[in-house]
Amino acid sequence: MRTWLGHDENGDLYLPNVEANGGGYRLSKSMNSDWYRFRQLAGSGLNRDASDRRARLEAALELVTGMPFSNIGPGRYAWNSWHQREMIDAIVDVAHALAGICQQDGDLPAVRRAI
């Protein structure tokens, strides 16, 4: 796993060696993912009344290219089912919020894209 994830731009491992007194595996703080970025955009888009709310929610949905973990073989990551459910729920929440904003703006093509 450590080799597969590789190193960041500073040469540090994305999955550092476990410290005996720290306990457990932890990803490097420099590790990033589409899910991390989605949550940032969705959180700032759902939790504010800013003028860029629509743009943030649209940017979050642009990261979605299909069902989470759908490109992974069956049974490979059986532990991920609750992560997958959490992701799907968040995607639906963002799509619903964005559709509402677009409907208020009178932009029906954008409502269709959101849902």
C-alpha positions as protocol buffer text, in pm:
chain_id: "A"
residue {
  index: 1
  type: MET
  ca { x: 0 y: 0 z: 0 }
}
residue {
  index: 2
  type: ARG
  ca { x: 279 y: 240 z: 93 }
}
residue {
  index: 3
  type: THR
  ca { x: 453 y: 181 z: -240 }
}
residue {
  index: 4
  type: TRP
  ca { x: 127 y: 211 z: -433 }
}
residue {
  index: 5
  type: LEU
  ca { x: 44 y: 550 z: -276 }
}
residue {
  index: 6
  type: GLY
  ca { x: 398 y: 679 z: -325 }
}
residue {
  index: 7
  type: HIS
  ca { x: 552 y: 1006 z: -212 }
}
residue {
  index: 8
  type: ASP
  ca { x: 441 y: 1369 z: -202 }
}
residue {
  index: 9
  type: GLU
  ca { x: 629 y: 1659 z: -363 }
}
residue {
  index: 10
  type: ASN
  ca { x: 865 y: 1674 z: -64 }
}
residue {
  index: 11
  type: GLY
  ca { x: 954 y: 1305 z: -93 }
}
residue {
  index: 12
  type: ASP
  ca { x: 756 y: 1211 z: 219 }
}
residue {
  index: 13
  type: LEU
  ca { x: 543 y: 896 z: 215 }
}
residue {
  index: 14
  type: TYR
  ca { x: 168 y: 944 z: 175 }
}
residue {
  index: 15
  type: LEU
  ca { x: 134 y: 653 z: 418 }
}
residue {
  index: 16
  type: PRO
  ca { x: 413 y: 708 z: 672 }
}
residue {
  index: 17
  type: ASN
  ca { x: 555 y: 428 z: 882 }
}
residue {
  index: 18
  type: VAL
  ca { x: 363 y: 364 z: 1201 }
}
residue {
  index: 19
  type: GLU
  ca { x: 516 y: 517 z: 1512 }
}
residue {
  index: 20
  type: ALA
  ca { x: 530 y: 269 z: 1797 }
}
residue {
  index: 21
  type: ASN
  ca { x: 387 y: 517 z: 2047 }
}
residue {
  index: 22
  type: GLY
  ca { x: 146 y: 688 z: 1799 }
}
residue {
  index: 23
  type: GLY
  ca { x: -53 y: 377 z: 1719 }
}
residue {
  index: 24
  type: GLY
  ca { x: -235 y: 301 z: 1397 }
}
residue {
  index: 25
  type: TYR
  ca { x: -194 y: 402 z: 1036 }
}
residue {
  index: 26
  type: ARG
  ca { x: -253 y: 757 z: 926 }
}
residue {
  index: 27
  type: LEU
  ca { x: -232 y: 916 z: 584 }
}
residue {
  index: 28
  type: SER
  ca { x: 0 y: 1211 z: 543 }
}
residue {
  index: 29
  type: LYS
  ca { x: -154 y: 1556 z: 580 }
}
residue {
  index: 30
  type: SER
  ca { x: -40 y: 1622 z: 223 }
}
residue {
  index: 31
  type: MET
  ca { x: -263 y: 1338 z: 95 }
}
residue {
  index: 32
  type: ASN
  ca { x: -558 y: 1468 z: -104 }
}
residue {
  index: 33
  type: SER
  ca { x: -844 y: 1315 z: -299 }
}
residue {
  index: 34
  type: ASP
  ca { x: -1150 y: 1410 z: -501 }
}
residue {
  index: 35
  type: TRP
  ca { x: -1361 y: 1319 z: -198 }
}
residue {
  index: 36
  type: TYR
  ca { x: -1163 y: 1558 z: 23 }
}
residue {
  index: 37
  type: ARG
  ca { x: -1204 y: 1836 z: -235 }
}
residue {
  index: 38
  type: PHE
  ca { x: -1575 y: 1752 z: -279 }
}
residue {
  index: 39
  type: ARG
  ca { x: -1631 y: 1784 z: 95 }
}
residue {
  index: 40
  type: GLN
  ca { x: -1452 y: 2121 z: 105 }
}
residue {
  index: 41
  type: LEU
  ca { x: -1656 y: 2260 z: -183 }
}
residue {
  index: 42
  type: ALA
  ca { x: -1983 y: 2108 z: -62 }
}
residue {
  index: 43
  type: GLY
  ca { x: -1930 y: 2228 z: 293 }
}
residue {
  index: 44
  type: SER
  ca { x: -1858 y: 2583 z: 189 }
}
residue {
  index: 45
  type: GLY
  ca { x: -2143 y: 2575 z: -63 }
}
residue {
  index: 46
  type: LEU
  ca { x: -2405 y: 2429 z: 171 }
}
residue {
  index: 47
  type: ASN
  ca { x: -2313 y: 2627 z: 480 }
}
residue {
  index: 48
  type: ARG
  ca { x: -2310 y: 2983 z: 359 }
}
residue {
  index: 49
  type: ASP
  ca { x: -2519 y: 3247 z: 195 }
}
residue {
  index: 50
  type: ALA
  ca { x: -2235 y: 3369 z: -23 }
}
residue {
  index: 51
  type: SER
  ca { x: -2274 y: 3474 z: -382 }
}
residue {
  index: 52
  type: ASP
  ca { x: -2042 y: 3193 z: -491 }
}
residue {
  index: 53
  type: ARG
  ca { x: -2259 y: 2921 z: -333 }
}
residue {
  index: 54
  type: ARG
  ca { x: -2384 y: 2797 z: -670 }
}
residue {
  index: 55
  type: ALA
  ca { x: -2034 y: 2792 z: -819 }
}
residue {
  index: 56
  type: ARG
  ca { x: -1898 y: 2590 z: -526 }
}
residue {
  index: 57
  type: LEU
  ca { x: -2177 y: 2333 z: -547 }
}
residue {
  index: 58
  type: GLU
  ca { x: -2134 y: 2304 z: -924 }
}
residue {
  index: 59
  type: ALA
  ca { x: -1760 y: 2255 z: -878 }
}
residue {
  index: 60
  type: ALA
  ca { x: -1827 y: 1983 z: -620 }
}
residue {
  index: 61
  type: LEU
  ca { x: -2060 y: 1795 z: -856 }
}
residue {
  index: 62
  type: GLU
  ca { x: -1812 y: 1825 z: -1143 }
}
residue {
  index: 63
  type: LEU
  ca { x: -1583 y: 1597 z: -941 }
}
residue {
  index: 64
  type: VAL
  ca { x: -1846 y: 1322 z: -948 }
}
residue {
  index: 65
  type: THR
  ca { x: -1797 y: 1087 z: -1242 }
}
residue {
  index: 66
  type: GLY
  ca { x: -2007 y: 791 z: -1129 }
}
residue {
  index: 67
  type: MET
  ca { x: -2099 y: 588 z: -825 }
}
residue {
  index: 68
  type: PRO
  ca { x: -1824 y: 596 z: -562 }
}
residue {
  index: 69
  type: PHE
  ca { x: -1595 y: 291 z: -578 }
}
residue {
  index: 70
  type: SER
  ca { x: -1775 y: 159 z: -886 }
}
residue {
  index: 71
  type: ASN
  ca { x: -1447 y: 103 z: -1071 }
}
residue {
  index: 72
  type: ILE
  ca { x: -1318 y: -138 z: -806 }
}
residue {
  index: 73
  type: GLY
  ca { x: -1372 y: -511 z: -836 }
}
residue {
  index: 74
  type: PRO
  ca { x: -1650 y: -667 z: -627 }
}
residue {
  index: 75
  type: GLY
  ca { x: -1542 y: -769 z: -279 }
}
residue {
  index: 76
  type: ARG
  ca { x: -1205 y: -594 z: -306 }
}
residue {
  index: 77
  type: TYR
  ca { x: -1287 y: -330 z: -49 }
}
residue {
  index: 78
  type: ALA
  ca { x: -1586 y: -479 z: 132 }
}
residue {
  index: 79
  type: TRP
  ca { x: -1519 y: -247 z: 426 }
}
residue {
  index: 80
  type: ASN
  ca { x: -1606 y: 58 z: 216 }
}
residue {
  index: 81
  type: SER
  ca { x: -1984 y: 12 z: 204 }
}
residue {
  index: 82
  type: TRP
  ca { x: -2056 y: 271 z: 473 }
}
residue {
  index: 83
  type: HIS
  ca { x: -1808 y: 514 z: 310 }
}
residue {
  index: 84
  type: GLN
  ca { x: -1986 y: 460 z: -20 }
}
residue {
  index: 85
  type: ARG
  ca { x: -2326 y: 527 z: 139 }
}
residue {
  index: 86
  type: GLU
  ca { x: -2194 y: 844 z: 306 }
}
residue {
  index: 87
  type: MET
  ca { x: -2057 y: 966 z: -27 }
}
residue {
  index: 88
  type: ILE
  ca { x: -2380 y: 896 z: -215 }
}
residue {
  index: 89
  type: ASP
  ca { x: -2583 y: 1076 z: 52 }
}
residue {
  index: 90
  type: ALA
  ca { x: -2354 y: 1381 z: 32 }
}
residue {
  index: 91
  type: ILE
  ca { x: -2369 y: 1387 z: -348 }
}
residue {
  index: 92
  type: VAL
  ca { x: -2751 y: 1374 z: -338 }
}
residue {
  index: 93
  type: ASP
  ca { x: -2760 y: 1655 z: -80 }
}
residue {
  index: 94
  type: VAL
  ca { x: -2541 y: 1876 z: -299 }
}
residue {
  index: 95
  type: ALA
  ca { x: -2741 y: 1795 z: -614 }
}
residue {
  index: 96
  type: HIS
  ca { x: -3066 y: 1876 z: -433 }
}
residue {
  index: 97
  type: ALA
  ca { x: -2933 y: 2206 z: -295 }
}
residue {
  index: 98
  type: LEU
  ca { x: -2791 y: 2306 z: -632 }
}
residue {
  index: 99
  type: ALA
  ca { x: -3115 y: 2220 z: -811 }
}
residue {
  index: 100
  type: GLY
  ca { x: -3303 y: 2444 z: -568 }
}
residue {
  index: 101
  type: ILE
  ca { x: -3066 y: 2735 z: -628 }
}
residue {
  index: 102
  type: CYS
  ca { x: -3087 y: 2692 z: -1005 }
}
residue {
  index: 103
  type: GLN
  ca { x: -3466 y: 2671 z: -989 }
}
residue {
  index: 104
  type: GLN
  ca { x: -3478 y: 2999 z: -794 }
}
residue {
  index: 105
  type: ASP
  ca { x: -3252 y: 3150 z: -1062 }
}
residue {
  index: 106
  type: GLY
  ca { x: -3495 y: 3027 z: -1330 }
}
residue {
  index: 107
  type: ASP
  ca { x: -3220 y: 2817 z: -1492 }
}
residue {
  index: 108
  type: LEU
  ca { x: -3407 y: 2497 z: -1574 }
}
residue {
  index: 109
  type: PRO
  ca { x: -3126 y: 2340 z: -1785 }
}
residue {
  index: 110
  type: ALA
  ca { x: -2898 y: 2374 z: -1481 }
}
residue {
  index: 111
  type: VAL
  ca { x: -3166 y: 2213 z: -1262 }
}
residue {
  index: 112
  type: ARG
  ca { x: -3167 y: 1912 z: -1498 }
}
residue {
  index: 113
  type: ARG
  ca { x: -2786 y: 1891 z: -1491 }
}
residue {
  index: 114
  type: ALA
  ca { x: -2783 y: 1905 z: -1111 }
}
residue {
  index: 115
  type: ILE
  ca { x: -3021 y: 1617 z: -1071 }
}
